[in-house]
Amino acid sequence: MDFELPVELVEFLGRVDAFIESEIKPLEQQDDNIRFFDHRREDARTDWERGGLPNAAWEELLRDARRRADRAGLFRYAFPPELGGMGGTNLGMAVIREHLASKGLGLHCDLQTEHTIVANNLGVQLMQAYGTEEQKAYWLKRMTEHGGGFAFGITELNHGSDATWMETKAYRDGDEWVINGNKTWNTGIHNATHDVIFARTSGEPGDGSGITAFITPTSTPGFEIVEFLWTFNMPTDHATVKFTNVRVNKSTIFGEEGRGLQVVQHFVNENRIRQAASSLGAAQYCINESVEYANQRKPFGKPLSTNQGIQFPLVELQTQCDMLRALIHKTAWQLDTEGQFSASDKVSMCNYWSNRLCCQAADRAMQIHGGLGYSRHKPFEHIYRHHRRYRITEGAEEIQMRRVAGYLFGFMGQKSPKGVTAPAT
């Protein structure tokens, strides 16, 4: 077995590092942009006068960084060649995401906004796989040229992990469909011109089929943003949305009628393994910073690092990082070589454990750094608050563990006593 990273991937990481030094770090310092990353970060990023939405200057800075990365030939690593990309692999993306997150907070990688200088191209992937020719002609250019994309409306006020029980419904009226219901945690809707709304169009609650996705203009009558939900990590772009007799043409159907959940399932494994790698990178950053600080800090006349009470917790965290890294690389490689559904249980293992590990590492870093670690003059509280989210989103860790159990005990695809099929997501 060969555990060496591909030469071309190592070379790409070198290009990324050189670009960060030559363009991204200077851009962070320009016009006091560092305010978005230092102790002022939440306040600088948040437009308090607009209800806590992201500050316009903050979002434009992120777009500027992505455009520069695109000009440098880095942004489209994972895009297919026909869209100007390099056809990057899942292994490559996992390594890159960990590499970027392990550098700490910065314009190179800000996971609070899912921003990195190497794009996660899942929206593009979905459009290529499920869009009609008309939809692809309209959307692919916008999505690849930094012209915007669409939001996803799947989670509901009364239904989160149990997506097959969604109460949002749509019925056909000639060439149109009429949508009624609600969505919440509808991320990015403040800038999106369209929202992909998932609604039940046939079948019964709990059925995996019978749910249809509609690419719905947010300007459609009856489409109402009720509120933006304030969170543990501000600013907020997570909205609750209400639909009252929202009419859309049949041409807005994304994927096949009744097969909307297939659209979601198409990318969950790839997205979750990449997100797991990001949490691993952030955890490694917290450990690295703690080791350095423990070697330098000398209370009672000796370095903190000479105390086993400091050493052993970091040893345990580092051991978990090294083991998790091996599993993430193996799982990403398996997705590349055997298909996206070949390692679903391993993806869930990686995802729930890496998110938990990151929170543990950030908490330990705060403890080792003492009062300074608790302050916003260090990034650990920000890392904790952000990555705590991923123990709930991207599939809550309980759902991930249930998924692993389904494979472990042979329950996947079977019917429960109540007739509910074990989830495949």
ZAMARGU-4260 file (C-alpha; in steps of 0.2 Angstrom, whole numbers, plus 5000, padded with zeros to 4 digits):
<rodrens>
0) 5000/5000/5000 | 5006/5017/4995 | 5001/5031/5007 | 5011/5045/4998 | 5000/5059/4991
5) 5000/5061/4972 | 5014/5072/4966 | 5002/5083/4957 | 4992/5086/4972 | 5008/5091/4983
10) 5013/5103/4969 | 4995/5110/4969 | 4996/5113/4988 | 5013/5122/4985 | 5004/5134/4972
15) 4990/5137/4985 | 5003/5142/4998 | 5012/5153/4987 | 4996/5162/4981 | 4991/5165/4999
20) 5008/5173/5003 | 5008/5184/4987 | 4990/5189/4986 | 4978/5184/5000 | 4989/5189/5015
25) 4992/5207/5008 | 4973/5208/5004 | 4969/5204/5022 | 4980/5219/5028 | 4973/5231/5014
30) 4960/5244/5020 | 4960/5236/5037 | 4952/5220/5030 | 4960/5211/5045 | 4946/5218/5055
35) 4936/5203/5048 | 4948/5191/5056 | 4955/5198/5072 | 4946/5202/5089 | 4933/5213/5080
40) 4928/5199/5067 | 4909/5196/5072 | 4906/5214/5074 | 4914/5219/5057 | 4906/5205/5048
45) 4888/5209/5054 | 4877/5222/5048 | 4867/5225/5064 | 4856/5239/5056 | 4849/5226/5044
50) 4845/5213/5057 | 4861/5204/5058 | 4864/5200/5040 | 4882/5199/5033 | 4890/5215/5030
55) 4891/5220/5012 | 4910/5224/5013 | 4913/5207/5020 | 4904/5198/5007 | 4913/5208/4993
60) 4930/5204/5001 | 4926/5186/5000 | 4921/5187/4981 | 4937/5197/4978 | 4947/5183/4985
65) 4938/5170/4975 | 4940/5180/4959 | 4959/5182/4962 | 4960/5163/4965 | 4951/5160/4949
70) 4963/5171/4939 | 4977/5161/4947 | 4970/5145/4941 | 4967/5138/4959 | 4948/5141/4962
75) 4941/5128/4949 | 4952/5113/4955 | 4936/5102/4957 | 4927/5108/4942 | 4926/5097/4927
80) 4938/5102/4912 | 4924/5107/4901 | 4920/5121/4914 | 4938/5126/4915 | 4943/5115/4930
85) 4955/5102/4934 | 4943/5087/4937 | 4950/5086/4955 | 4947/5071/4965 | 4938/5068/4982
90) 4955/5063/4990 | 4962/5079/4983 | 4948/5090/4989 | 4949/5082/5007 | 4968/5085/5007
95) 4966/5103/5001 | 4952/5107/5013 | 4962/5100/5028 | 4977/5110/5022 | 4968/5126/5021
100) 4958/5124/5038 | 4974/5120/5047 | 4981/5137/5044 | 4968/5145/5055 | 4957/5160/5052
105) 4960/5170/5036 | 4954/5175/5019 | 4960/5159/5012 | 4947/5149/5021 | 4932/5155/5031
110) 4921/5140/5034 | 4908/5151/5043 | 4903/5156/5025 | 4908/5140/5016 | 4921/5151/5008
115) 4938/5144/5002 | 4950/5150/4988 | 4948/5132/4981 | 4929/5130/4977 | 4918/5117/4983
120) 4909/5114/4967 | 4893/5104/4973 | 4881/5116/4966 | 4889/5115/4949 | 4889/5096/4950
125) 4871/5096/4954 | 4867/5107/4939 | 4877/5097/4928 | 4869/5081/4934 | 4851/5086/4935
130) 4848/5102/4926 | 4838/5103/4910 | 4848/5110/4895 | 4839/5127/4898 | 4843/5127/4916
135) 4861/5123/4913 | 4863/5136/4900 | 4856/5149/4912 | 4865/5143/4928 | 4882/5136/4924
140) 4889/5152/4918 | 4883/5161/4933 | 4889/5148/4945 | 4906/5147/4938 | 4909/5165/4934
145) 4905/5171/4952 | 4888/5178/4947 | 4878/5169/4960 | 4869/5153/4963 | 4853/5147/4972
150) 4848/5143/4990 | 4842/5127/4996 | 4825/5125/5005 | 4824/5108/5012 | 4823/5109/5032
155) 4806/5114/5039 | 4800/5121/5055 | 4793/5104/5061 | 4805/5093/5051 | 4823/5093/5051
160) 4832/5077/5049 | 4816/5068/5044 | 4815/5076/5027 | 4804/5063/5020 | 4790/5069/5032
165) 4790/5087/5025 | 4774/5096/5026 | 4778/5108/5011 | 4767/5102/4997 | 4764/5107/4979
170) 4750/5102/4967 | 4749/5103/4948 | 4738/5116/4940 | 4740/5115/4921 | 4758/5120/4916
175) 4761/5127/4933 | 4764/5120/4951 | 4757/5128/4967 | 4768/5127/4982 | 4762/5130/5000
180) 4772/5127/5016 | 4788/5133/5025 | 4807/5131/5026 | 4819/5136/5039 | 4838/5137/5040
185) 4837/5142/5022 | 4855/5148/5021 | 4861/5162/5009 | 4843/5167/5004 | 4847/5185/5007
190) 4857/5186/4991 | 4849/5172/4981 | 4838/5176/4966 | 4831/5158/4967 | 4828/5145/4980
195) 4827/5126/4977 | 4811/5122/4986 | 4808/5104/4990 | 4790/5099/4991 | 4779/5083/4992
200) 4770/5081/4976 | 4764/5063/4978 | 4765/5049/4990 | 4763/5048/5009 | 4774/5055/5023
205) 4789/5045/5026 | 4790/5040/5007 | 4807/5043/5000 | 4799/5046/4983 | 4786/5059/4978
210) 4796/5074/4983 | 4800/5087/4969 | 4813/5101/4969 | 4808/5117/4961 | 4820/5131/4956
215) 4809/5145/4962 | 4813/5164/4959 | 4812/5173/4976 | 4802/5187/4968 | 4788/5176/4965
220) 4771/5182/4973 | 4768/5172/4990 | 4787/5169/4993 | 4790/5178/5010 | 4806/5178/5021
225) 4798/5178/5038 | 4814/5181/5048 | 4833/5178/5049 | 4838/5167/5064 | 4852/5173/5075
230) 4864/5160/5079 | 4879/5155/5090 | 4891/5162/5077 | 4885/5179/5069 | 4882/5186/5056
235) 4866/5176/5050 | 4860/5172/5033 | 4849/5158/5039 | 4831/5162/5035 | 4813/5155/5039
240) 4803/5156/5023 | 4785/5154/5020 | 4776/5150/5004 | 4758/5154/5001 | 4751/5149/4984
245) 4768/5151/4976 | 4766/5147/4957 | 4780/5141/4946 | 4781/5134/4929 | 4784/5116/4926
250) 4801/5121/4918 | 4807/5125/4936 | 4807/5107/4941 | 4825/5102/4946 | 4828/5084/4942
255) 4813/5073/4939 | 4796/5075/4946 | 4795/5065/4963 | 4814/5062/4963 | 4819/5078/4973
260) 4828/5068/4987 | 4839/5060/4974 | 4846/5078/4971 | 4851/5079/4989 | 4858/5062/4991
265) 4869/5064/4976 | 4881/5076/4985 | 4880/5071/5003 | 4894/5059/5003 | 4906/5071/4994
270) 4901/5086/5004 | 4902/5077/5021 | 4919/5070/5018 | 4926/5087/5013 | 4918/5095/5028
275) 4925/5082/5039 | 4942/5086/5032 | 4939/5104/5036 | 4935/5100/5054 | 4951/5089/5055
280) 4961/5104/5049 | 4954/5116/5061 | 4957/5103/5075 | 4975/5101/5070 | 4977/5120/5070
285) 4971/5121/5088 | 4983/5107/5094 | 4998/5115/5085 | 4994/5132/5093 | 4992/5124/5110
290) 5009/5115/5109 | 5018/5130/5104 | 5010/5141/5118 | 5014/5127/5130 | 5032/5127/5126
295) 5033/5146/5128 | 5022/5149/5143 | 5032/5147/5159 | 5021/5149/5175 | 5030/5144/5191
300) 5047/5145/5182 | 5045/5131/5170 | 5036/5128/5153 | 5018/5122/5153 | 5023/5108/5142
305) 5033/5099/5156 | 5016/5096/5165 | 5008/5079/5160 | 4991/5088/5163 | 4995/5098/5148
310) 5003/5084/5138 | 4991/5070/5139 | 4975/5079/5133 | 4985/5085/5118 | 4992/5068/5115
315) 4975/5060/5115 | 4969/5074/5103 | 4984/5072/5091 | 4982/5053/5091 | 4963/5055/5086
320) 4969/5067/5072 | 4981/5055/5065 | 4969/5040/5065 | 4955/5051/5058 | 4966/5058/5044
325) 4970/5040/5038 | 4952/5036/5038 | 4947/5052/5028 | 4960/5049/5015 | 4955/5030/5013
330) 4937/5035/5012 | 4939/5049/5000 | 4950/5037/4989 | 4936/5024/4990 | 4923/5037/4984
335) 4935/5041/4969 | 4938/5023/4964 | 4922/5014/4968 | 4909/5027/4967 | 4900/5040/4979
340) 4889/5027/4988 | 4903/5014/4991 | 4908/5020/5008 | 4893/5029/5015 | 4896/5022/5033
345) 4914/5027/5033 | 4909/5045/5027 | 4897/5046/5042 | 4911/5040/5054 | 4923/5053/5047
350) 4910/5067/5048 | 4903/5065/5065 | 4919/5061/5073 | 4929/5075/5065 | 4916/5088/5070
355) 4916/5082/5088 | 4935/5081/5088 | 4936/5099/5082 | 4925/5106/5096 | 4936/5096/5109
360) 4952/5103/5102 | 4946/5121/5102 | 4940/5119/5120 | 4956/5111/5125 | 4966/5126/5116
365) 4955/5138/5126 | 4959/5129/5142 | 4978/5129/5139 | 4979/5147/5133 | 4969/5152/5149
370) 4960/5169/5149 | 4968/5174/5133 | 4961/5158/5125 | 4944/5163/5131 | 4946/5180/5123
375) 4942/5185/5105 | 4960/5189/5103 | 4963/5171/5100 | 4953/5161/5087 | 4948/5146/5097
380) 4931/5153/5103 | 4927/5157/5085 | 4932/5139/5079 | 4922/5131/5093 | 4906/5141/5089
385) 4907/5138/5070 | 4911/5119/5071 | 4899/5116/5084 | 4886/5119/5070 | 4892/5104/5060
390) 4887/5092/5074 | 4869/5097/5069 | 4870/5102/5051 | 4877/5091/5037 | 4867/5078/5045
395) 4867/5078/5064 | 4879/5067/5073 | 4865/5056/5079 | 4859/5054/5061 | 4877/5049/5056
400) 4878/5037/5069 | 4861/5029/5065 | 4867/5028/5047 | 4883/5018/5053 | 4872/5007/5063
405) 4861/5004/5048 | 4876/4996/5039 | 4883/4988/5054 | 4868/4979/5059 | 4861/4976/5042
410) 4846/4988/5044 | 4848/4999/5028 | 4834/4997/5016 | 4823/4987/5028 | 4806/4992/5035
415) 4804/4996/5053 | 4788/4990/5062 | 4780/5006/5058 | 4783/5004/5040 | 4797/5018/5039
420) 4812/5014/5028 | 4829/5016/5036 | 4836/5032/5029 | 4849/5031/5015 | 4855/5049/5018
</rodrens>
